[in-house]
Amino acid sequence: MSRTALIENVTAMLEDAGFLVSDRCAVRPKSFDVAVRRDEDLLLLKILGNVDALDAATGAEMRRLGEYLEATPMVIGIRTRDEELKPGVVYFRHGVPVINPDTAYELFIEGMPPLIYAAPGGLYVSLDGDLLADEREERGWSLGRLATELGVSRRTVSKYEDGMNASIEVAIQLEELFDEPFSSPVDVLEGADDVRDADPTPSAPDADPGDEHVVHVLTSAGFTVHPTARAPFKAVSEDEDDPVTRLLTGHSTFTPAAKKRARIMSSIGEVAHTRSVYFTEEEESQESVDGTAIVSCAELAEVDDPETIRELIRDRAEAPSEA
């Protein structure tokens, strides 16, 4: 299956599941393919045939954007270089959760979250340690008795009851012993933070030198500017007086490619509940493109008052949808 067909199949499935899906980010560079939202769940999705194509820089960018936009970065893919991705298992690449299309269908259509995750050494599950302790005590079994049944140490059983995750083999043994499952779902919609090694979010890149005057104006107007490296926009800017209000910002000469980027920014903004603004190096007759505000740098240079800049952006940019 071609990657284009895979993206079309996945996005059609998400639309069937009730997600609002943005236009595909058919520009380069791009750290994600589509933004999707259902109620409060906002996802930034990369859809790949071979998930090993996700490099460290792209993974870092996806994680940063997830933090800036209060979204979950996620990869949906089919295989690695060595094997097909197993259904019902959450994998990780550079801190980003990865699932296959069957797992995505079960999660988004059938409401069945995965129970298993891959980590160095094999496949694991997250155990409900309190439930395990209650069931063991109700049977009158000591830690040592359960350890003997499982073929592990007493200390290991104690760790399971304290919340340590277990191999899938141990989880199966426990279910057979007690005739009850103890596995907890992996919360993929929260980035699977409960089971992955949660490294700090990678630091943001420096702003492109050619964008420094735009960053300066936005900062002066009361925005915190987060530069991007591989997104279809140059930065995510947060209003310091209203942290819920965010801007996707672009900047370049206004070529046909820039106009295409502005349209994509508008579509992403509709899904992510942000405004978007494109700063141009020349005067433009139009004031917006599909809801993305168009503001020339010459206009910015003539404005000294920060509130006037904010009003200019608000007037031309389509307001974000209500959450």
C-alpha positions in Angstrom: 0.0 0.0 0.0 1.3 3.4 -0.9 1.8 6.0 1.9 -0.8 8.2 0.3 -3.4 5.4 0.3 -2.4 4.6 3.9 -3.0 8.2 5.0 -6.4 8.3 3.2 -7.5 5.1 4.9 -6.4 6.2 8.3 -8.1 9.7 8.0 -11.3 8.1 6.7 -11.4 5.8 9.7 -10.9 8.8 12.0 -13.7 10.7 10.3 -15.9 7.7 10.8 -14.9 7.8 14.5 -16.2 11.4 14.8 -12.8 13.2 14.5 -12.5 16.5 12.8 -9.5 16.1 10.5 -7.3 18.9 9.1 -6.1 19.1 5.6 -3.0 17.0 5.0 0.3 18.9 5.6 1.4 18.5 2.0 4.4 20.8 2.4 8.0 20.4 3.6 9.3 20.3 6.2 6.5 18.6 8.1 6.7 16.8 11.4 3.1 15.5 11.2 0.6 14.7 8.5 -2.7 15.8 10.0 -4.2 17.2 13.1 -7.4 15.6 14.4 -9.7 16.4 17.2 -12.6 14.7 18.9 -14.0 16.6 21.9 -11.0 17.4 24.1 -8.6 15.0 22.4 -6.3 16.7 20.0 -3.8 14.5 18.1 -0.9 15.3 15.8 -0.5 12.3 13.6 2.4 11.0 11.5 1.3 8.1 9.3 4.0 5.9 8.0 4.5 2.6 6.3 7.8 2.0 8.0 7.9 3.7 11.4 11.7 3.7 11.4 11.4 6.6 9.0 10.6 8.8 12.1 13.9 10.3 13.0 15.0 11.9 16.3 14.6 15.5 15.1 11.0 14.9 13.9 10.1 13.0 17.1 11.5 15.9 19.2 9.5 18.4 17.2 6.3 16.4 17.6 6.7 16.3 21.3 7.3 20.0 21.5 4.3 20.7 19.4 2.3 18.4 21.6 3.2 20.5 24.6 2.6 23.9 22.9 -0.8 22.9 21.5 -1.9 20.6 24.4 -2.0 17.7 21.9 -0.9 14.1 21.8 1.8 13.3 19.2 1.3 9.9 17.7 2.5 7.7 14.9 0.3 5.2 13.0 2.3 2.7 11.0 2.5 -0.8 9.6 6.0 -2.1 10.1 9.6 -1.6 11.2 12.5 -2.8 9.1 12.4 -6.1 10.8 8.7 -7.0 11.4 5.1 -6.0 11.2 3.8 -4.0 14.1 1.6 -6.3 16.3 -2.1 -5.4 16.9 -2.9 -4.3 20.5 0.6 -3.2 21.2 2.0 0.3 21.7 5.5 0.9 20.5 7.7 4.0 20.9 10.0 6.0 18.6 11.9 8.9 20.1 9.4 9.3 22.9 6.3 9.2 20.5 3.8 6.4 20.9 3.3 4.2 17.8 0.4 1.9 17.0 -0.7 0.0 13.9 -4.0 0.7 12.0 -5.8 -2.2 13.6 -4.9 -0.9 17.1 -6.1 2.5 16.0 -9.4 1.1 14.8 -9.9 -0.7 18.1 -9.1 2.4 20.1 -11.0 5.0 18.1 -13.9 3.1 16.7 -14.5 0.3 19.2 -13.3 2.2 22.3 -10.8 -0.6 23.3 -7.5 0.8 24.4 -4.3 -1.4 24.0 -3.1 -3.3 27.0 0.4 -4.2 25.9 3.5 -2.0 25.2 6.9 -2.8 23.8 10.1 -1.9 25.6 13.6 -3.2 25.6 13.5 -6.9 26.4 10.0 -7.6 25.1 6.3 -6.9 25.6 4.9 -5.7 28.9 1.7 -4.8 30.6 0.8 -2.3 33.4 -0.6 -4.2 36.4 -3.2 -3.0 38.8 -1.1 -3.7 41.9 -3.8 -2.9 44.4 -6.2 -5.3 42.8 -3.5 -8.0 42.7 -2.8 -7.5 46.4 -6.5 -7.7 47.3 -7.0 -10.9 45.4 -3.9 -12.5 46.9 -4.9 -11.6 50.4 -8.5 -12.8 49.8 -7.1 -16.2 48.9 -4.9 -16.1 52.0 -1.8 -16.5 49.9 1.5 -15.0 51.2 3.9 -13.2 48.9 6.0 -16.2 49.0 3.2 -18.5 47.8 2.4 -16.3 44.8 6.1 -16.0 44.1 6.4 -19.8 43.9 3.4 -20.0 41.6 4.9 -17.5 39.3 8.5 -18.7 39.5 9.8 -15.3 40.6 11.1 -13.9 43.9 9.0 -12.6 46.7 10.6 -9.2 46.2 9.4 -9.2 42.6 5.8 -10.0 43.6 6.0 -7.1 46.1 7.1 -4.8 43.3 4.2 -5.9 41.2 1.8 -5.0 44.0 3.6 -1.6 44.3 2.9 -0.9 40.6 5.9 -2.4 38.7 5.0 -3.4 35.2 5.2 -7.1 34.3 6.1 -9.1 31.2 3.1 -10.4 29.2 4.0 -13.9 30.2 3.6 -13.0 33.9 0.3 -11.2 33.2 -1.1 -14.4 31.5 0.1 -16.5 34.5 -1.7 -14.2 36.9 -4.9 -14.2 34.9 -4.9 -18.0 34.8 -4.1 -18.3 38.5 -6.9 -15.9 39.6 -9.3 -16.2 36.7 -9.2 -12.4 36.4 -7.2 -9.9 34.4 -5.0 -7.5 36.2 -3.7 -5.5 33.1 -4.5 -1.8 32.9 -5.0 -0.1 29.5 -2.2 2.0 28.1 -3.5 5.6 27.9 -2.3 6.4 24.4 -4.4 9.6 24.3 -2.2 11.0 27.0 1.0 10.0 25.2 1.3 6.7 27.0 3.2 8.6 29.8 2.2 5.9 32.3 4.4 3.3 30.6 7.1 5.1 28.7 10.4 6.6 29.9 9.3 10.2 30.1 12.3 12.2 29.1 12.0 16.0 29.3 10.5 17.7 26.3 13.4 18.5 24.0 14.5 22.2 23.9 13.1 24.4 21.2 15.3 25.4 18.3 16.5 29.0 17.9 14.4 31.2 15.6 15.5 31.5 12.0 17.6 34.7 11.8 15.3 35.9 9.0 12.4 35.7 11.4 14.0 37.7 14.3 12.1 40.9 13.6 8.8 39.1 13.5 9.6 37.4 16.8 10.6 40.7 18.3 7.3 42.3 17.3 5.2 39.4 18.7 7.2 39.3 21.9 6.7 43.1 22.3 3.0 42.6 21.8 2.9 40.1 24.7 3.3 36.8 23.0 5.6 34.0 24.0 7.1 32.7 20.8 8.0 29.0 20.4 10.0 28.6 17.1 9.6 25.3 15.2 12.0 23.4 13.0 9.9 21.0 10.9 6.3 22.2 11.2 4.2 23.7 8.4 4.4 27.0 10.4 7.4 28.9 11.7 6.2 29.2 15.4 3.5 28.7 17.9 2.9 31.9 19.9 1.0 32.1 23.2 -0.7 35.2 24.4 0.8 35.9 27.8 -2.4 37.6 29.0 -4.5 34.7 27.8 -2.6 31.4 27.7 -5.5 29.7 26.0 -5.1 31.9 23.0 -2.4 30.6 20.6 -1.2 31.7 17.2 0.3 29.6 14.4 2.7 32.0 12.7 4.3 31.9 9.2 6.7 34.3 7.5 8.2 34.6 4.0 7.6 36.4 0.8 4.1 35.6 -0.3 4.6 33.1 -3.1 2.0 30.5 -4.2 3.8 28.0 -1.9 3.4 30.4 1.0 -0.3 30.8 0.2 -0.7 27.0 0.2 1.0 27.0 3.6 -1.3 29.7 4.9 -4.3 27.5 3.9 -2.9 24.5 5.7 -2.3 26.7 8.8 -5.9 27.7 8.7 -7.1 24.1 8.5 -4.8 23.1 11.4 -6.0 26.1 13.4 -9.6 25.1 12.9 -8.8 21.7 14.5 -6.3 22.9 17.1 -8.5 25.8 18.2 -5.9 28.4 17.3 -5.7 31.6 15.2 -3.1 31.7 12.4 -1.2 34.7 10.9 1.2 34.9 8.0 3.7 37.7 7.9 4.8 38.8 4.4 7.8 40.7 3.2 5.6 42.7 0.7 2.3 44.5 0.8 -0.6 42.2 0.0 -4.1 43.3 -1.2 -5.8 40.5 0.6 -6.1 40.6 4.4 -6.6 36.8 4.9 -6.4 33.4 3.3 -9.1 31.0 4.4 -9.0 32.5 7.9 -5.2 33.0 8.2 -4.5 36.6 8.7 -2.1 38.2 6.2 0.0 41.0 7.7 3.0 42.7 6.0 6.2 43.4 7.8 5.8 47.0 6.6 2.5 47.3 8.5 4.2 45.9 11.6 7.0 48.5 11.3 4.5 51.3 11.4 2.9 50.2 14.6 4.4 51.0 18.0 1.5 50.0 20.3 1.4 46.3 21.2 -2.4 46.3 21.6 -2.8 47.7 18.1 -0.7 44.7 16.8 -2.9 42.3 18.7 -6.1 43.9 17.4 -4.7 43.8 13.8 -4.2 40.0 14.1 -7.5 39.5 15.8 -9.4 41.5 13.2 -7.9 39.5 10.3 -7.5 36.0 11.7 -10.5 33.8 12.0 -11.3 33.2 15.7 -10.6 29.6 16.9 -13.6 27.3 17.3 -15.1 26.8 20.7 -13.7 23.8 22.6 
